[in-house]
Amino acid sequence: PPEVHVIRTWANTEGRLEVKLNCLINADPPAEVIWYQNSFPLQPTDRRFISSSGTTYTLTIRNVQFSDFGNYSCVVVNSIGKEKKYIEVSGKPGIAEIISPGYSNPNDYKLTWSVQSVFPILETKILFRRLLINTTYHHHDQWHDMVVRPNEISFNPESTERIQQYQLNGLVADSVYECLIQTKSQYGYSELSNLHQWFTSRVGRQVDLNSSSICKIYFYSFFYNFYIIISYVLKILLDTS
């Protein structure tokens, strides 16, 4: 059957948003390409254009409106078979990627993340907690849930990538923390980010990239994850005995 890949790109031209959905195909014999929005076949309009160049088939939506949001699919059909790929057009931000290092000063941490959003980020929800490694798996500190206005470091209008930052204060020194974040635009919240962990240094000791504390970070992280696995296995064995 045909091979299909899809790519979404945004553009902001004279204050009007434009999105391009590119469907890259590899098909022999030649294939027909059909676009769908929410399972309904699409037809060209004064804002919606369908074009092709070589093996790239493009759906362009100009002056993007709320009604344009939804799930799109690129369906490729030839005499051998059919292949379909989905791509979403949404005003919600993408899933944030936390790019901060795995270590911090004793009592504060500059949390930094990258997120793709064509619309401004209005607020960010941060959930973080301290890991109590010397206790059982079920006795962590409680989650701290906070909603903040982050500081935006940069915005790339071509890729829609935003680098944002917020400083967490009041942390406990010589500890391991973990966090999750969600970003929000005018169209709603993104999905939760992946879990991120970091280690706070000892009191009176600022972070040094060449210090042995970096080794301790990885040791604590390895020990904690190993501890979780062993605790989970023991719990299963006890429950089944």
Buried (B, 14 or more C-beta within 10 A) or exposed (E): EBBBEBEBBBBEEEEEBBBBBBBBBEBEEEBEBBBBBEEEEBEEEEBBEBEEEEBBBBBBBBEBEEEBBBEBBBBBBBEEEBBBBEBEBBBBBBBBBBEBBBBBBBBEBEBBBBBBBBBEBBEBBBBBBBBEEEEEBEEBEEEBEEEBEBEEEEBEEEEBBBBBBBEBEEBEBBBBBBBBBBBBBEBEBBEEBEEBBBBBBEEEEEBEEEEEBBEBBEEBBEEBEEBEEEEEEEEEEEEEE
